Amino acid sequence: MSSEKPFLSVYGHVTIDQIVSVDHFPGINESVDITSKKTLLGGTGTNIAVTAARLGVPTALCAFIGTDFPSKYMKLIEDSGLILDEFLEVEEYETSTAVVTNDAQLKTNVLFYQGPQGFATKLGKVLTKNAEKSEKVHFCTGEPEYYIDIMSRLKDSKDKVALDPSQETYRLWPESKLRSAMPYAGSLFCNDYEAKVIEERLGVQSVMDLDLPLIVRTDGAEGSVAKIDGEIVRIPCVKGEAAVDPTGCGDSYRAGFYAGLYNGYSVKDSLVIASTVASFTIEKVGALSNTPTWEQVVKRAETYLG
């Protein structure tokens, strides 16, 4: 797949995730026992891009890592079939790292080190080659100024650009940056918590009131809601075999959406495909531990598709 023209280009963090479980979160100056611990490859950019590639979507990962990036994770990325000519190792920063803590109710706390993706402007490397020839371009976590600059360079490409600041909506995307990015985006992805922040900062009653062709808000176990060319539609939560770890479910949802589009499904049905892919992810610990085959996705999605 590495020599193919990308259908999808993904910008986002490539992160080393330390995922731990506890019975409850500690209070100030309190410690609790970790009941399980795993170190895995993660990051929004990695999760979306690798999952999409595994589902058969020609995908370019446009991201930066440090020289400390483990060789076993490089092999995992290479084996996924991603297009990697804009996946660059830099010396200025160590690779992004996250410590993800889940309690018994699957609520999550995260400590996060940005790494090079969070300071991409300082690197002086503008990655646009794959985005310019892709059908879809997805911007998730990373430095807002860097992404807004790249969006502005993708002239006459608004409909293919998705803005998805994810968990960084709270800290890194004030009103000014959201307003700067919106004119270059054709779609917006967020969860219910992030939607409230966007609504407050942009002064709208609902994110669905924003003037974009596609807006998708995921609502956890309640499924998701989307505005597709002005029409509000509810997307069901597809049930998996078990709920073990929610890490990366939102990322695999997005990958599933692009896999649906790539395989000719409508936008609405592609969102059902998205929910289906996420239903596999939650069954095991780690965002990339239970990626389904495309055939498995289609089979599980059948009863949910219109």
Disulfide bonds with the S-S distance in Angstrom:
none
